[in-house]
């Protein structure tokens, strides 16, 4: 195991900023007992804005953390209260400044759009504020209503009114225009970066790089199968303590791997490198893509098949139409 090259480490999911720097350092030390981190280029910790202090991010910087990702969601306090966030807009702004002051030069923030009651002016304020904070990366997601979630129950009861698809599409276009004009590159459906600051870790998911997930609910991928740990913490810890970790595994068929490649690569601005397909797979894909290319929903440039930015908002329906049964 120690010979593996580790390019990125990501502390994410749950609330890793509730860990002390000492605890994060202990995890890193454990990783070093099994793997060399000499090739590490990106070490990210997700932080809640209300957990960030200058002392805290300074200690993370001393551990080698060179990227912070924060779930800001909005710079409007009404929207933050609606989402049940603990932080305020002012705390989020200060948290970004603390990161810069501590010497962490790669800060990513998450934003949301399509929120009930969110106006065009509110979204524009979020984008303008984010761009003005000199962050290097922005992830911006349209609100979705997962079945039987608290938000979905509010929607079903009529207590909130979702934004229309047309409004969300207009917000998507506004986001692209504003962030592009601020110097960001739209490199994946929901992700924007300043030149050179794309997320190395997340990009490894989209280009099929194997990864190892550690912790309750974590997923791993080796190129041929997926493995995931139980999400229940007690069950996960019991297995670890007994020396027999509990997990489930799924072997991916050739069809599964093809569909995943199409789904993940077409999420990105680079698209799918057709040279990486077998001759037969390429022929079949181009045949199934023909009508989408003719309609402008797909484009071919050299050996790359991609979705034009103007169609990215409806990418799910485009991508799913290319799947094999």
Secondary structure as UniProt FT lines:
FT   TURN            2..3
FT   STRAND          8..11
FT   HELIX           16..18
FT   HELIX           21..34
FT   TURN            38..39
FT   STRAND          42..47
FT   HELIX           49..51
FT   HELIX           54..62
FT   TURN            63..64
FT   STRAND          67..73
FT   HELIX           77..83
FT   HELIX           89..101
FT   TURN            102..103
FT   STRAND          107..113
FT   TURN            116..117
FT   HELIX           120..132
FT   TURN            133..134
FT   STRAND          137..142
FT   TURN            147..148
FT   HELIX           150..156
FT   TURN            157..158
FT   HELIX           165..181
FT   TURN            182..183
FT   STRAND          185..188
FT   TURN            189..190
FT   STRAND          191..193
FT   TURN            195..196
FT   HELIX           200..206
FT   TURN            207..208
FT   TURN            216..217
FT   STRAND          219..221
FT   STRAND          225..229
FT   HELIX           233..241
FT   TURN            242..243
FT   STRAND          247..251
FT   HELIX           254..265
FT   TURN            266..267
FT   STRAND          272..273
FT   HELIX           274..276
FT   HELIX           279..295
FT   STRAND          299..301
FT   TURN            302..303
FT   STRAND          304..306
FT   HELIX           309..314
FT   HELIX           315..320
FT   TURN            321..322
//
